[in-house]
Amino acid sequence: MKSATKKILAVSVAIALGTPMTAMATNGYFGHGIGMKSMGMGGAGIAMAQDSLASATNPAAVALTGNRIDFGINLFRPNREAKISGTTGPGPTPGMFDGTYDGNETSMFLIPEFGYSRDLGNGKAVGLTVVGRGGMNTDYDKVFGLYNGANSDKPGIDLAQLYFSPTFAMKLNQDHAVGISLNMIYQRFKAQGLDNFAGMAADGTGDNLTSGSYDSSTGFSVGLGWTGKVSQILTLGAMYTSKADMSKFDKYSDLFAEQGDFDIPATLGLGVAVKATPALTVAFDVTKIYYSGVASISNPLTPNLLNCPAMGGTDQSQCLGGDNGPGFGWEDMTVYKLGFSWQYQSDLVLRAGFNKGKQPIPASETFFNFLAPGVVENHLTLGATKTLTNGAELTFAYMHAFSKDVKGSGSIPGAFGGGEVDLSMSQDAFGVAYGWDM
């Protein structure tokens, strides 16, 4: 049995590592939840350990899940659109760049997940999760002259992130546990169709701005967690994940601030789970995502880019790729997650949830976010777990992110001809997971 478990573990990790990790995530560029059970509850799970993937949300959970393996796959379908109006561009023709642009040339994405937990005895446990926790993709259907001029490349980006997270946890007593994870992270990125920005690079060349080929980056962060059962019906939880210190994207050193630096923001979360009845558990999480801690994400396009000498300014550090170069202008995001788990029958659990967060893109920053329109706010989720005759569990989760529009306001700088960019997005995802206690 131990030999079979080791083989399954090795194969599952290999599959997860070998699967393309490309997606548009839901809370900014993070997923709305991790693990199919949590995802069916709006992403709630800080205070509710349901499977071996729960430690990716709260490292303390691995002390509560026993000996277990889970793996699954999520089929993700975002719908991205941008509307351009009021442009004149560098030429004399009013409205020459106006139109509706479909960002769905690539429309479907597969996102794998894998979890493993092992009880070591004496209240100690270890675990491993391999998950895609964030990503961003746009793949537009036609050339946008304000971005690439006469070049034939259609604008778009592709960002994918994979977390490989060994975890250690221990019970402080019968009701409280703490845990720590080392998140070893791989991310890759490509961009194309940004040729009009080449002359605005801090190094004066723009050679590493829009190659259309992938570059990779690695780094790490630390996750901390606590969970405590404070009464027979009430469990609390808390988690913190540090900002990930990532190596630079050398091929995009003229695009991202600080010469291609693209760290991953810190997150902080609190959760509560209430056993309302013997069959019904209600979970509620509040999570803060600190996008402001990463210059390439939070620095505004304007006034930074307009202070670049190539745009008539005097500060070279505010050119693309500079120490204070432009970013996407994203603000910090607070996300609220409400979930319900109902033991409908002895072998069937039903779930539902709602996830809400104010999208991070100001109306003045929609021009650059043509590439990264992560604007959805409200998500409805459904899920279920069926226990099979062999004792294993088959779990399903569905998520719909309702359409959200962000109307641009002073979004296209006058130096680019003025006008507005309006962003729109909706999303659907369906996932299935298989797991069992060992």
ROKELO-874569 format. One record per residue (C-alpha): residue in one letter; x, y, z. Coordinates in steps of 0.001 Angstrom, whole numbers, padded with zeros to 6 digits, always signed. Layout:
AXYZ;...
***
This chain:
M+000000+000000+000000;K+002802+002417+000854;S+004524+001601-002433;A+001316+002258-004385;T+000803+005550-002560;K+004336+006690-003429;K+003764+005863-007094;I+000465+007738-007171;L+002127+010714-005465;A+004959+010792-007998;V+002669+010445-011013;S+000220+013078-009744;V+002951+015644-009154;A+004435+014932-012587;I+001029+015459-014222;A+000487+018714-012348;L+003934+020012-013270;G+003529+018991-016889;T+000129+020573-017495;P+000086+024057-019081;M-000850+026593-016418;T-002577+029438-018169;A-005681+031208-016943;M-007441+034420-016106;A-008068+034249-012394;T-011030+035730-010577;N-010015+037885-007578;G-007766+040208-009555;Y-005429+037566-010941;F-005786+035074-008059;G-008256+032210-008154;H-011461+032480-006119;G-010487+029358-004142;I-008135+026370-003976;G-009419+022790-003987;M-012741+021716-005484;K-014521+021523-002133;S-013531+025071-001221;M-014230+026282-004761;G-017792+024991-004494;M-018196+027167-001373;G-017160+030464-002944;G-013516+029826-002027;A-014175+029810+001746;G-011927+027442+003688;I-009580+029227+006112;A-011411+027662+009070;M-012641+024501+007335;A-010255+021679+006422;Q-012104+019449+003941;D-009286+017786+001979;S-005518+017718+001527;L-005661+020850-000658;A-006950+022893+002294;S-003356+023534+003386;A-002859+025685+000264;T-005346+028093+001854;N-004385+027597+005525;P-001197+025612+006299;A-002598+024567+009694;A-005230+022460+007916;V-002769+019664+007169;A-002834+018737+010875;L-006564+018010+010535;T-006921+016129+007244;G-005175+012855+008124;N-003659+010600+005465;R-005158+011681+002192;I-004587+012272-001542;D-006618+014558-003834;F-006158+015534-007437;G-008366+017326-009889;I-008701+019477-012964;N-010597+022715-013528;L-011857+023806-016959;F-011829+027595-017002;R-013503+029834-019599;P-013120+033625-019309;N-014876+036076-021608;R-012768+039248-022135;E-013755+042318-024136;A-012612+045909-024541;K-014391+048827-026203;I-012399+051791-027502;S-014058+055162-028172;G-013150+058786-028812;T-009663+058118-030186;T-007715+060099-032743;G-004297+058472-032324;P-001157+059787-034016;G-003001+060301-037301;P-005636+062884-038254;T-008662+060604-038550;P-011099+060881-035617;G-012172+057518-034202;M-009599+055617-036236;F-008937+053162-033406;D-012495+052964-032090;G-014180+049590-031956;T-014907+046478-029919;Y-012030+044072-029351;D-012557+040426-028419;G-009822+039018-026170;N-010877+035377-026492;E-008774+033989-029320;T-007726+031426-026689;S-010894+030661-024765;M-010458+027490-022652;F-007859+026674-020011;L-007127+023578-017910;I-005881+024142-014349;P-004706+021064-012383;E-004501+020626-008630;F-002852+018035-006407;G-002776+017558-002636;Y-001236+015071-000226;S-001306+014959+003581;R+000278+012548+006071;D-000284+012237+009825;L+003079+011638+011533;G+001597+010988+014956;N+001988+012991+018152;G-000067+015809+016636;K+002377+016441+013790;A+001631+016230+010064;V+003153+017040+006690;G+001608+017774+003321;L+002240+018855-000219;T+000114+020837-002647;V+000826+021570-006307;V-001621+024168-007607;G-002062+027035-010039;R-002895+029985-007815;G-002848+032882-010248;G-002732+033837-013888;M-003756+036305-016549;N-004413+035928-020263;T-005640+038092-023129;D-005473+037072-026757;Y-007113+039705-028950;D-008725+039000-032292;K-007298+041963-034201;V-004518+044522-034309;F-004944+047592-032090;G-002991+050418-033679;L-002454+052393-030477;Y-000456+049444-029155;N+001425+048074-032136;G+001200+050631-034960;A+001913+048992-038308;N+003115+045736-036740;S+000857+042765-037498;D+001034+041195-034021;K-002276+041173-032197;P-001842+042472-028625;G-002047+040104-025677;I-000299+038668-022655;D-000063+035298-020935;L+000887+034994-017247;A+000795+031660-015409;Q+001865+030750-011863;L+002450+027315-010310;Y+002969+026754-006558;F+004797+023693-005184;S+004175+023878-001422;P+005477+021428+001202;T+003815+022049+004579;F+004415+021157+008217;A+001737+021510+010880;M+001238+020510+014490;K-001566+020476+017001;L-000937+022685+020014;N-003681+020788+021842;Q-006881+018977+020933;D-008522+022117+019509;H-005751+024300+018066;A-003204+023788+015282;V-000568+025864+013512;G+001234+025318+010231;I+003891+026673+007914;S+004360+026247+004142;L+007289+026989+001889;N+005812+028033-001446;M+008265+027350-004251;I+006879+029210-007248;Y+007359+029035-010982;Q+005816+031630-013254;R+006031+032296-016961;F+005016+035264-019065;K+004853+036478-022637;A+003602+039660-024294;Q+003166+040703-027903;G+001775+043563-029935;L+003198+046380-027775;D+005563+047846-030369;N+004366+051447-030000;F+005781+051505-026458;A+009329+050514-027435;G+010617+054103-027531;M+009414+054673-023967;A+011729+052124-022330;A+014146+053279-019649;D+017142+051709-021413;G+016310+053611-024601;T+016024+050493-026778;G+012832+048636-025908;D+014496+045407-027032;N+013011+043479-024084;L+009422+044650-024279;T+007238+042619-026614;S+009039+039549-027898;G+006002+037268-028027;S+008077+034454-026501;Y+007868+033040-022992;D+010217+033950-020181;S+010210+032236-016797;S+010743+033367-013235;T+011173+031506-009950;G+010952+032469-006309;F+009386+031640-002987;S+007083+032834-000245;V+006161+031600+003218;G+002643+030726+004345;L+001562+030708+007988;G-001723+029475+009415;W-003705+028795+012566;T-007018+027107+013197;G-008854+026753+016494;K-012082+025088+017564;V-013431+027504+020160;S-016714+025676+020813;Q-018653+022660+019596;I-020125+024704+016754;L-017527+027435+016090;T-014080+027138+014444;L-011820+030087+013629;G-008833+030352+011301;A-006192+032804+010145;M-003576+032747+007382;Y-000817+034945+006006;T+001289+034470+002883;S+004313+036705+002464;K+005100+038570-000730;A+006920+036224-003095;D+010409+037375-004035;M+010627+036383-007709;S+013545+036487-010130;K+013177+038991-012963;F+011717+038443-016405;D+014840+039336-018404;K+013003+039201-021731;Y+010567+041813-020372;S+012972+044087-018519;D+011706+047006-020662;L+008061+046322-019784;F+007805+045695-016050;A+009014+048185-013454;E+012381+047588-011771;Q+013884+045976-014891;G+011425+043130-015263;D+010579+042483-011624;F+007192+040845-011095;D+006819+039730-007480;I+003605+038137-006160;P+001671+040135-003533;A+001159+039148+000080;T-002239+037948+001310;L-003877+037974+004748;G-007073+036179+005672;L-009445+035400+008543;G-012105+032725+008525;V-014944+031309+010575;A-016884+028053+010232;V-020165+027533+012088;K-021846+024144+012396;A-025357+025573+012202;T-026972+022108+012363;P-025537+018584+012468;A-025815+018540+008656;L-025121+022187+007708;T-021842+024121+008044;V-021564+027788+007121;A-018105+029233+006387;F-017098+032865+005907;D-013663+034220+004949;V-012282+037711+004505;T-009041+037958+002507;K-006880+040984+001705;I-004630+040945-001379;Y-001828+043521-001226;Y-001368+044389-004896;S+000063+047767-003798;G+003206+045993-002599;V+004317+045116-006152;A+005421+048070-008316;S+004788+046340-011652;I+001184+045723-010625;S+000325+048872-008672;N+002293+051736-010275;P-000061+053868-012406;L+000427+054372-016125;T-000041+058103-015669;P+001537+060288-014486;N+004514+057875-014438;L+004840+057314-018174;L+004254+061000-018975;N+007231+061852-016729;C+009501+059753-018983;P+011800+061907-021187;A+010491+060133-024299;M+007066+061576-023446;G+008376+065062-022664;G+009155+064497-018974;T+012426+064580-017067;D+012547+061375-014997;Q+014164+058380-016702;S+013221+056110-013780;Q+009546+056486-014702;C+009999+055103-018210;L+008894+051525-018900;G+011175+049103-017049;G+012549+051871-014836;D+012841+051769-011062;N+009532+053636-010829;G+008191+052573-014197;P+004503+052328-015073;G+002424+049332-014057;F-001240+048398-014225;G-002387+050754-011462;W-004071+048012-009440;E-005282+048759-005917;D-005400+046410-002914;M-008392+044100-002939;T-010569+042792-000075;V-012501+039620-000901;Y-015481+038207+001008;K-016285+034502+000677;L-019448+032855+001991;G-019991+029119+001673;F-022466+026409+002694;S-021847+022679+003054;W-024884+020407+003561;Q-024612+016704+004325;Y-027675+015839+002254;Q-027186+012067+002553;S-024578+009888+004205;D-022761+009603+000860;L-023603+013014-000660;V-022534+016551+000338;L-023991+019567-001463;R-022300+022979-001504;A-022985+026555-002570;G-021189+029838-002150;F-020777+033474-003058;N-017524+035377-003544;K-017387+039181-003753;G-014549+041680-004027;K-014222+045188-005416;Q-012198+044863-008615;P-008735+046505-008431;I-008613+048642-011620;P-009432+052390-011351;A-011376+053948-014227;S-008320+056055-015091;E-006142+052930-015624;T-008138+050977-018205;F-005795+051798-021146;F-002923+049538-020030;N-005404+047059-018545;F-006640+046378-022064;L-004015+043656-021546;A-005154+042571-018090;P-008896+043198-017597;G-009276+041394-014252;V-012474+043235-013318;V-015010+040591-012205;E-016440+041061-008713;N-019373+038737-007993;H-019090+034941-008209;L-021728+032273-007627;T-020548+028720-006955;L-022089+025268-006623;G-020520+021956-005685;A-021043+018389-004539;T-019098+015392-003253;K-020259+011828-003818;T-018678+009050-001729;L-018208+006002-003933;T-018600+002357-002966;N-014806+001993-002603;G-014724+004849-000083;A-013151+007362-002469;E-014760+010743-003154;L-015720+012357-006430;T-016116+016136-006126;F-017570+018631-008591;A-017470+022430-008515;Y-018960+025106-010767;M-018268+028844-010722;H-019889+031696-012617;A-018407+035190-012365;F-021064+037669-013411;S-020248+040167-016150;K-018603+043356-014907;D-017942+046531-016908;V-015431+049229-016004;K-015919+052460-017935;G-012725+054362-018628;S-012414+057954-017418;G-009494+059919-018829;S-007958+056535-019546;I-006065+057138-022818;P-003474+059919-022309;G-003629+062880-024680;A-000150+061964-025913;F-001779+058840-027406;G-004632+060822-028912;G-007087+060641-026004;G-010262+058626-025763;E-011504+055891-023484;V-011071+052163-022957;D-013986+050276-021392;L-013297+046794-020015;S-015708+043887-019629;M-015366+040363-018321;S-017380+037340-017206;Q-016182+033812-016404;D-017279+030211-016016;A-015412+027234-014600;F-016216+023584-014025;G-013945+021244-012121;V-013789+017654-010960;A-011557+016059-008315;Y-010951+012555-007020;G-009631+011918-003532;W-009411+009297-000817;D-008255+008643+002699;M-005247+006333+002812;
***
